[in-house]
Amino acid sequence: KRTNTEFAKVIDRHTVQMRVWERGTGETLACGTGACATAVASILNGLTEDEVTVKLLGG
């Protein structure tokens, strides 16, 4: 089976950098669902503040 995968790196308490690998496509420039999931995960795990910017290659 294939899966979509997000690779995230916390830059600081307000910024996360993310890259996306989508099944059947490979690396993509952006993914709104993945960005939201990454933001929520970083907040709930105490890695960032409640307001966080997720930066992607495609903006």
PDB file of N, CA, C and O in Angstrom:
ATOM      1  N   LYS A   1       0.831  -1.183   0.000  1.00  0.00           N
ATOM      2  CA  LYS A   1       0.000   0.000   0.000  1.00  0.00           C
ATOM      3  C   LYS A   1       0.871   1.240   0.000  1.00  0.00           C
ATOM      4  O   LYS A   1       2.016   1.222   0.453  1.00  0.00           O
ATOM      5  N   ARG A   2       0.300   2.320  -0.521  1.00  0.00           N
ATOM      6  CA  ARG A   2       1.002   3.597  -0.592  1.00  0.00           C
ATOM      7  C   ARG A   2       0.371   4.593   0.368  1.00  0.00           C
ATOM      8  O   ARG A   2      -0.781   4.452   0.778  1.00  0.00           O
ATOM      9  N   THR A   3       1.151   5.594   0.709  1.00  0.00           N
ATOM     10  CA  THR A   3       0.645   6.612   1.625  1.00  0.00           C
ATOM     11  C   THR A   3       1.213   7.980   1.268  1.00  0.00           C
ATOM     12  O   THR A   3       2.271   8.076   0.647  1.00  0.00           O
ATOM     13  N   ASN A   4       0.519   9.017   1.655  1.00  0.00           N
ATOM     14  CA  ASN A   4       1.057  10.369   1.555  1.00  0.00           C
ATOM     15  C   ASN A   4       1.874  10.615   2.815  1.00  0.00           C
ATOM     16  O   ASN A   4       1.472  10.220   3.910  1.00  0.00           O
ATOM     17  N   THR A   5       3.017  11.267   2.660  1.00  0.00           N
ATOM     18  CA  THR A   5       3.895  11.508   3.802  1.00  0.00           C
ATOM     19  C   THR A   5       4.327  12.963   3.826  1.00  0.00           C
ATOM     20  O   THR A   5       4.693  13.535   2.799  1.00  0.00           O
ATOM     21  N   GLU A   6       4.280  13.555   5.013  1.00  0.00           N
ATOM     22  CA  GLU A   6       4.776  14.907   5.210  1.00  0.00           C
ATOM     23  C   GLU A   6       6.040  14.826   6.061  1.00  0.00           C
ATOM     24  O   GLU A   6       6.080  14.121   7.069  1.00  0.00           O
ATOM     25  N   PHE A   7       7.062  15.554   5.642  1.00  0.00           N
ATOM     26  CA  PHE A   7       8.306  15.655   6.406  1.00  0.00           C
ATOM     27  C   PHE A   7       8.345  17.067   6.978  1.00  0.00           C
ATOM     28  O   PHE A   7       8.351  18.043   6.228  1.00  0.00           O
ATOM     29  N   ALA A   8       8.372  17.176   8.294  1.00  0.00           N
ATOM     30  CA  ALA A   8       8.286  18.488   8.932  1.00  0.00           C
ATOM     31  C   ALA A   8       9.497  18.753   9.812  1.00  0.00           C
ATOM     32  O   ALA A   8      10.025  17.855  10.468  1.00  0.00           O
ATOM     33  N   LYS A   9       9.922  20.019   9.807  1.00  0.00           N
ATOM     34  CA  LYS A   9      11.030  20.462  10.651  1.00  0.00           C
ATOM     35  C   LYS A   9      10.595  21.747  11.343  1.00  0.00           C
ATOM     36  O   LYS A   9      10.235  22.724  10.687  1.00  0.00           O
ATOM     37  N   VAL A  10      10.630  21.738  12.676  1.00  0.00           N
ATOM     38  CA  VAL A  10      10.293  22.940  13.431  1.00  0.00           C
ATOM     39  C   VAL A  10      11.482  23.892  13.346  1.00  0.00           C
ATOM     40  O   VAL A  10      12.591  23.556  13.762  1.00  0.00           O
ATOM     41  N   ILE A  11      11.238  25.079  12.803  1.00  0.00           N
ATOM     42  CA  ILE A  11      12.282  26.092  12.668  1.00  0.00           C
ATOM     43  C   ILE A  11      12.378  26.914  13.952  1.00  0.00           C
ATOM     44  O   ILE A  11      13.468  27.141  14.476  1.00  0.00           O
ATOM     45  N   ASP A  12      11.230  27.354  14.446  1.00  0.00           N
ATOM     46  CA  ASP A  12      11.148  28.065  15.721  1.00  0.00           C
ATOM     47  C   ASP A  12       9.733  27.902  16.258  1.00  0.00           C
ATOM     48  O   ASP A  12       8.952  27.144  15.683  1.00  0.00           O
ATOM     49  N   ARG A  13       9.383  28.578  17.326  1.00  0.00           N
ATOM     50  CA  ARG A  13       8.081  28.390  17.982  1.00  0.00           C
ATOM     51  C   ARG A  13       6.906  28.870  17.125  1.00  0.00           C
ATOM     52  O   ARG A  13       5.751  28.636  17.480  1.00  0.00           O
ATOM     53  N   HIS A  14       7.188  29.539  16.003  1.00  0.00           N
ATOM     54  CA  HIS A  14       6.119  30.057  15.147  1.00  0.00           C
ATOM     55  C   HIS A  14       6.215  29.583  13.699  1.00  0.00           C
ATOM     56  O   HIS A  14       5.404  29.984  12.865  1.00  0.00           O
ATOM     57  N   THR A  15       7.203  28.727  13.389  1.00  0.00           N
ATOM     58  CA  THR A  15       7.430  28.338  11.994  1.00  0.00           C
ATOM     59  C   THR A  15       7.796  26.862  11.874  1.00  0.00           C
ATOM     60  O   THR A  15       8.654  26.351  12.595  1.00  0.00           O
ATOM     61  N   VAL A  16       7.119  26.192  10.939  1.00  0.00           N
ATOM     62  CA  VAL A  16       7.445  24.805  10.607  1.00  0.00           C
ATOM     63  C   VAL A  16       7.682  24.741   9.103  1.00  0.00           C
ATOM     64  O   VAL A  16       6.909  25.298   8.323  1.00  0.00           O
ATOM     65  N   GLN A  17       8.737  24.071   8.704  1.00  0.00           N
ATOM     66  CA  GLN A  17       9.018  23.848   7.281  1.00  0.00           C
ATOM     67  C   GLN A  17       8.560  22.436   6.945  1.00  0.00           C
ATOM     68  O   GLN A  17       8.825  21.502   7.702  1.00  0.00           O
ATOM     69  N   MET A  18       7.876  22.272   5.816  1.00  0.00           N
ATOM     70  CA  MET A  18       7.310  20.973   5.475  1.00  0.00           C
ATOM     71  C   MET A  18       7.532  20.651   4.003  1.00  0.00           C
ATOM     72  O   MET A  18       7.486  21.532   3.144  1.00  0.00           O
ATOM     73  N   ARG A  19       7.775  19.375   3.728  1.00  0.00           N
ATOM     74  CA  ARG A  19       7.823  18.866   2.352  1.00  0.00           C
ATOM     75  C   ARG A  19       6.848  17.708   2.256  1.00  0.00           C
ATOM     76  O   ARG A  19       6.547  17.045   3.249  1.00  0.00           O
ATOM     77  N   VAL A  20       6.356  17.474   1.042  1.00  0.00           N
ATOM     78  CA  VAL A  20       5.266  16.518   0.841  1.00  0.00           C
ATOM     79  C   VAL A  20       5.652  15.466  -0.192  1.00  0.00           C
ATOM     80  O   VAL A  20       6.201  15.784  -1.247  1.00  0.00           O
ATOM     81  N   TRP A  21       5.356  14.210   0.128  1.00  0.00           N
ATOM     82  CA  TRP A  21       5.510  13.102  -0.817  1.00  0.00           C
ATOM     83  C   TRP A  21       4.135  12.455  -0.944  1.00  0.00           C
ATOM     84  O   TRP A  21       3.627  11.888   0.023  1.00  0.00           O
ATOM     85  N   GLU A  22       3.524  12.535  -2.135  1.00  0.00           N
ATOM     86  CA  GLU A  22       2.188  11.983  -2.342  1.00  0.00           C
ATOM     87  C   GLU A  22       2.256  10.689  -3.138  1.00  0.00           C
ATOM     88  O   GLU A  22       3.001  10.570  -4.111  1.00  0.00           O
ATOM     89  N   ARG A  23       1.464   9.731  -2.701  1.00  0.00           N
ATOM     90  CA  ARG A  23       1.434   8.429  -3.375  1.00  0.00           C
ATOM     91  C   ARG A  23       1.014   8.620  -4.829  1.00  0.00           C
ATOM     92  O   ARG A  23       0.083   9.364  -5.136  1.00  0.00           O
ATOM     93  N   GLY A  24       1.712   7.942  -5.691  1.00  0.00           N
ATOM     94  CA  GLY A  24       1.376   7.998  -7.104  1.00  0.00           C
ATOM     95  C   GLY A  24       1.883   9.227  -7.835  1.00  0.00           C
ATOM     96  O   GLY A  24       1.824   9.278  -9.063  1.00  0.00           O
ATOM     97  N   THR A  25       2.381  10.220  -7.108  1.00  0.00           N
ATOM     98  CA  THR A  25       2.829  11.463  -7.724  1.00  0.00           C
ATOM     99  C   THR A  25       4.289  11.766  -7.424  1.00  0.00           C
ATOM    100  O   THR A  25       5.016  12.263  -8.284  1.00  0.00           O
ATOM    101  N   GLY A  26       4.711  11.469  -6.215  1.00  0.00           N
ATOM    102  CA  GLY A  26       6.054  11.841  -5.773  1.00  0.00           C
ATOM    103  C   GLY A  26       5.999  13.147  -5.010  1.00  0.00           C
ATOM    104  O   GLY A  26       4.972  13.493  -4.426  1.00  0.00           O
ATOM    105  N   GLU A  27       7.109  13.874  -5.016  1.00  0.00           N
ATOM    106  CA  GLU A  27       7.149  15.130  -4.264  1.00  0.00           C
ATOM    107  C   GLU A  27       6.247  16.163  -4.931  1.00  0.00           C
ATOM    108  O   GLU A  27       6.274  16.333  -6.150  1.00  0.00           O
ATOM    109  N   THR A  28       5.450  16.849  -4.117  1.00  0.00           N
ATOM    110  CA  THR A  28       4.590  17.922  -4.604  1.00  0.00           C
ATOM    111  C   THR A  28       4.968  19.213  -3.892  1.00  0.00           C
ATOM    112  O   THR A  28       5.653  19.190  -2.870  1.00  0.00           O
ATOM    113  N   LEU A  29       4.520  20.331  -4.436  1.00  0.00           N
ATOM    114  CA  LEU A  29       4.909  21.629  -3.898  1.00  0.00           C
ATOM    115  C   LEU A  29       4.116  22.044  -2.669  1.00  0.00           C
ATOM    116  O   LEU A  29       4.586  22.871  -1.888  1.00  0.00           O
ATOM    117  N   ALA A  30       2.923  21.489  -2.482  1.00  0.00           N
ATOM    118  CA  ALA A  30       2.102  21.886  -1.342  1.00  0.00           C
ATOM    119  C   ALA A  30       0.998  20.869  -1.099  1.00  0.00           C
ATOM    120  O   ALA A  30       0.639  20.089  -1.982  1.00  0.00           O
ATOM    121  N   CYS A  31       0.468  20.895   0.117  1.00  0.00           N
ATOM    122  CA  CYS A  31      -0.667  20.045   0.479  1.00  0.00           C
ATOM    123  C   CYS A  31      -1.374  20.699   1.657  1.00  0.00           C
ATOM    124  O   CYS A  31      -0.849  20.722   2.770  1.00  0.00           O
ATOM    125  N   GLY A  32      -2.565  21.230   1.410  1.00  0.00           N
ATOM    126  CA  GLY A  32      -3.313  21.918   2.457  1.00  0.00           C
ATOM    127  C   GLY A  32      -3.673  21.023   3.622  1.00  0.00           C
ATOM    128  O   GLY A  32      -3.545  21.422   4.779  1.00  0.00           O
ATOM    129  N   THR A  33      -4.124  19.814   3.327  1.00  0.00           N
ATOM    130  CA  THR A  33      -4.488  18.869   4.386  1.00  0.00           C
ATOM    131  C   THR A  33      -3.273  18.521   5.232  1.00  0.00           C
ATOM    132  O   THR A  33      -3.353  18.489   6.460  1.00  0.00           O
ATOM    133  N   GLY A  34      -2.153  18.263   4.578  1.00  0.00           N
ATOM    134  CA  GLY A  34      -0.925  17.942   5.300  1.00  0.00           C
ATOM    135  C   GLY A  34      -0.425  19.114   6.125  1.00  0.00           C
ATOM    136  O   GLY A  34       0.071  18.923   7.235  1.00  0.00           O
ATOM    137  N   ALA A  35      -0.551  20.328   5.593  1.00  0.00           N
ATOM    138  CA  ALA A  35      -0.124  21.522   6.326  1.00  0.00           C
ATOM    139  C   ALA A  35      -0.961  21.706   7.589  1.00  0.00           C
ATOM    140  O   ALA A  35      -0.425  22.024   8.650  1.00  0.00           O
ATOM    141  N   CYS A  36      -2.275  21.506   7.475  1.00  0.00           N
ATOM    142  CA  CYS A  36      -3.151  21.614   8.648  1.00  0.00           C
ATOM    143  C   CYS A  36      -2.813  20.551   9.683  1.00  0.00           C
ATOM    144  O   CYS A  36      -2.737  20.845  10.876  1.00  0.00           O
ATOM    145  N   ALA A  37      -2.611  19.325   9.236  1.00  0.00           N
ATOM    146  CA  ALA A  37      -2.271  18.235  10.155  1.00  0.00           C
ATOM    147  C   ALA A  37      -0.934  18.497  10.842  1.00  0.00           C
ATOM    148  O   ALA A  37      -0.783  18.228  12.033  1.00  0.00           O
ATOM    149  N   THR A  38       0.024  19.016  10.099  1.00  0.00           N
ATOM    150  CA  THR A  38       1.335  19.335  10.662  1.00  0.00           C
ATOM    151  C   THR A  38       1.226  20.445  11.696  1.00  0.00           C
ATOM    152  O   THR A  38       1.857  20.375  12.750  1.00  0.00           O
ATOM    153  N   ALA A  39       0.432  21.468  11.404  1.00  0.00           N
ATOM    154  CA  ALA A  39       0.233  22.562  12.359  1.00  0.00           C
ATOM    155  C   ALA A  39      -0.403  22.047  13.646  1.00  0.00           C
ATOM    156  O   ALA A  39       0.071  22.357  14.739  1.00  0.00           O
ATOM    157  N   VAL A  40      -1.466  21.269  13.525  1.00  0.00           N
ATOM    158  CA  VAL A  40      -2.149  20.734  14.709  1.00  0.00           C
ATOM    159  C   VAL A  40      -1.215  19.844  15.517  1.00  0.00           C
ATOM    160  O   VAL A  40      -1.165  19.955  16.742  1.00  0.00           O
ATOM    161  N   ALA A  41      -0.477  18.966  14.851  1.00  0.00           N
ATOM    162  CA  ALA A  41       0.440  18.064  15.559  1.00  0.00           C
ATOM    163  C   ALA A  41       1.531  18.840  16.288  1.00  0.00           C
ATOM    164  O   ALA A  41       1.881  18.503  17.419  1.00  0.00           O
ATOM    165  N   SER A  42       2.070  19.877  15.649  1.00  0.00           N
ATOM    166  CA  SER A  42       3.138  20.649  16.295  1.00  0.00           C
ATOM    167  C   SER A  42       2.615  21.411  17.509  1.00  0.00           C
ATOM    168  O   SER A  42       3.322  21.547  18.508  1.00  0.00           O
ATOM    169  N   ILE A  43       1.386  21.908  17.429  1.00  0.00           N
ATOM    170  CA  ILE A  43       0.779  22.620  18.561  1.00  0.00           C
ATOM    171  C   ILE A  43       0.460  21.650  19.693  1.00  0.00           C
ATOM    172  O   ILE A  43       0.826  21.898  20.842  1.00  0.00           O
ATOM    173  N   LEU A  44      -0.219  20.547  19.380  1.00  0.00           N
ATOM    174  CA  LEU A  44      -0.619  19.588  20.416  1.00  0.00           C
ATOM    175  C   LEU A  44       0.572  18.930  21.109  1.00  0.00           C
ATOM    176  O   LEU A  44       0.473  18.531  22.269  1.00  0.00           O
ATOM    177  N   ASN A  45       1.693  18.817  20.404  1.00  0.00           N
ATOM    178  CA  ASN A  45       2.895  18.226  21.001  1.00  0.00           C
ATOM    179  C   ASN A  45       3.785  19.262  21.676  1.00  0.00           C
ATOM    180  O   ASN A  45       4.881  18.940  22.135  1.00  0.00           O
ATOM    181  N   GLY A  46       3.314  20.505  21.736  1.00  0.00           N
ATOM    182  CA  GLY A  46       4.045  21.549  22.442  1.00  0.00           C
ATOM    183  C   GLY A  46       5.303  22.032  21.745  1.00  0.00           C
ATOM    184  O   GLY A  46       6.179  22.619  22.380  1.00  0.00           O
ATOM    185  N   LEU A  47       5.400  21.788  20.442  1.00  0.00           N
ATOM    186  CA  LEU A  47       6.595  22.190  19.698  1.00  0.00           C
ATOM    187  C   LEU A  47       6.511  23.621  19.187  1.00  0.00           C
ATOM    188  O   LEU A  47       7.534  24.262  18.945  1.00  0.00           O
ATOM    189  N   THR A  48       5.268  24.128  19.020  1.00  0.00           N
ATOM    190  CA  THR A  48       5.063  25.489  18.532  1.00  0.00           C
ATOM    191  C   THR A  48       3.975  26.164  19.354  1.00  0.00           C
ATOM    192  O   THR A  48       3.272  25.530  20.140  1.00  0.00           O
ATOM    193  N   GLU A  49       3.860  27.473  19.147  1.00  0.00           N
ATOM    194  CA  GLU A  49       2.778  28.242  19.755  1.00  0.00           C
ATOM    195  C   GLU A  49       1.479  27.949  18.995  1.00  0.00           C
ATOM    196  O   GLU A  49       1.483  27.241  17.988  1.00  0.00           O
ATOM    197  N   ASP A  50       0.372  28.504  19.494  1.00  0.00           N
ATOM    198  CA  ASP A  50      -0.923  28.263  18.855  1.00  0.00           C
ATOM    199  C   ASP A  50      -1.018  28.877  17.455  1.00  0.00           C
ATOM    200  O   ASP A  50      -1.769  28.379  16.617  1.00  0.00           O
ATOM    201  N   GLU A  51      -0.277  29.937  17.193  1.00  0.00           N
ATOM    202  CA  GLU A  51      -0.229  30.520  15.851  1.00  0.00           C
ATOM    203  C   GLU A  51       1.079  30.092  15.214  1.00  0.00           C
ATOM    204  O   GLU A  51       2.158  30.465  15.672  1.00  0.00           O
ATOM    205  N   VAL A  52       0.973  29.302  14.148  1.00  0.00           N
ATOM    206  CA  VAL A  52       2.169  28.762  13.501  1.00  0.00           C
ATOM    207  C   VAL A  52       2.028  28.886  11.985  1.00  0.00           C
ATOM    208  O   VAL A  52       0.940  28.709  11.437  1.00  0.00           O
ATOM    209  N   THR A  53       3.124  29.187  11.323  1.00  0.00           N
ATOM    210  CA  THR A  53       3.176  29.245   9.866  1.00  0.00           C
ATOM    211  C   THR A  53       3.848  27.977   9.362  1.00  0.00           C
ATOM    212  O   THR A  53       4.930  27.613   9.822  1.00  0.00           O
ATOM    213  N   VAL A  54       3.199  27.303   8.409  1.00  0.00           N
ATOM    214  CA  VAL A  54       3.787  26.117   7.791  1.00  0.00           C
ATOM    215  C   VAL A  54       4.277  26.533   6.409  1.00  0.00           C
ATOM    216  O   VAL A  54       3.484  26.935   5.558  1.00  0.00           O
ATOM    217  N   LYS A  55       5.575  26.436   6.191  1.00  0.00           N
ATOM    218  CA  LYS A  55       6.175  26.843   4.920  1.00  0.00           C
ATOM    219  C   LYS A  55       6.364  25.624   4.029  1.00  0.00           C
ATOM    220  O   LYS A  55       6.923  24.611   4.448  1.00  0.00           O
ATOM    221  N   LEU A  56       5.884  25.740   2.776  1.00  0.00           N
ATOM    222  CA  LEU A  56       6.010  24.673   1.786  1.00  0.00           C
ATOM    223  C   LEU A  56       6.721  25.206   0.555  1.00  0.00           C
ATOM    224  O   LEU A  56       6.783  26.417   0.344  1.00  0.00           O
ATOM    225  N   LEU A  57       7.256  24.307  -0.257  1.00  0.00           N
ATOM    226  CA  LEU A  57       7.973  24.723  -1.464  1.00  0.00           C
ATOM    227  C   LEU A  57       7.093  25.559  -2.391  1.00  0.00           C
ATOM    228  O   LEU A  57       7.575  26.489  -3.037  1.00  0.00           O
ATOM    229  N   GLY A  58       5.805  25.229  -2.455  1.00  0.00           N
ATOM    230  CA  GLY A  58       4.892  25.933  -3.342  1.00  0.00           C
ATOM    231  C   GLY A  58       4.218  27.134  -2.712  1.00  0.00           C
ATOM    232  O   GLY A  58       3.380  27.778  -3.345  1.00  0.00           O
ATOM    233  N   GLY A  59       4.567  27.441  -1.490  1.00  0.00           N
ATOM    234  CA  GLY A  59       3.975  28.587  -0.798  1.00  0.00           C
ATOM    235  C   GLY A  59       2.854  28.220   0.108  1.00  0.00           C
ATOM    236  O   GLY A  59       2.268  29.092   0.751  1.00  0.00           O
TER     237      GLY A  59
END
